[in-house]
Amino acid sequence: MVKEVTMPIDFAVAENSSFKLVIPIEILESAIISDKVHVATFNFVGRKGRPFGENIKIKFKVQKAIDEVQFYQTAMELFDYQGGDGPELQFDDIVKILKQVQGDRNAAKELMAVKRNNLTMEKSDLDSCITENNMEI
């Protein structure tokens, strides 16, 4: 399901220490797309081939590959689509929403409407607070 990873650690690691490491994970083309949660386990091996430290377990799902050009085109269209009353969402927020709904345009529009409504409510609360306290911006 996942291509085997071999990475040399090219720096000293003191006993009982911790460090950050980026592990490249490549899903094999033969993997079947599903909502099933899989677990990839990684471990460290010393120079003499003996494992050490704790296993690192990463949960993942196999989803269809994303055509990045199409994905960002959809995000741009959704950004332009916002129109109407109320605050607009930032492009980065729309990208996050689109990722969250796995590229589903209609689900993204619904979630965008909820987020914009929340922003409108927050602004309304702020405006009423400012009015109550006779503050000026």
Stockholm file with secondary structure:
# STOCKHOLM 1.0

chainA/1-137         MVKEVTMPIDFAVAENSSFKLVIPIEILESAIISDKVHVATFNFVGRKGRPFGENIKIKFKVQKAIDEVQFYQTAMELFDYQGGDGPELQFDDIVKILKQVQGDRNAAKELMAVKRNNLTMEKSDLDSCITENNMEI
#=GR chainA/1-137 SS CBCCCCCCCCSCCCTTCCCCCCCCCCBCTTCCCCSCCEEEEEEEECTTSCEEEEEEEEEECCCCCCCHHHHHHHHHHHHHHTCSSSCCCCHHHHHHHHHHTTTCHHHHHHHHHHHHHHHHHHHHHHHHHHHHTTCCC
#=GC SS_cons         CBCCCCCCCCSCCCTTCCCCCCCCCCBCTTCCCCSCCEEEEEEEECTTSCEEEEEEEEEECCCCCCCHHHHHHHHHHHHHHTCSSSCCCCHHHHHHHHHHTTTCHHHHHHHHHHHHHHHHHHHHHHHHHHHHTTCCC
//
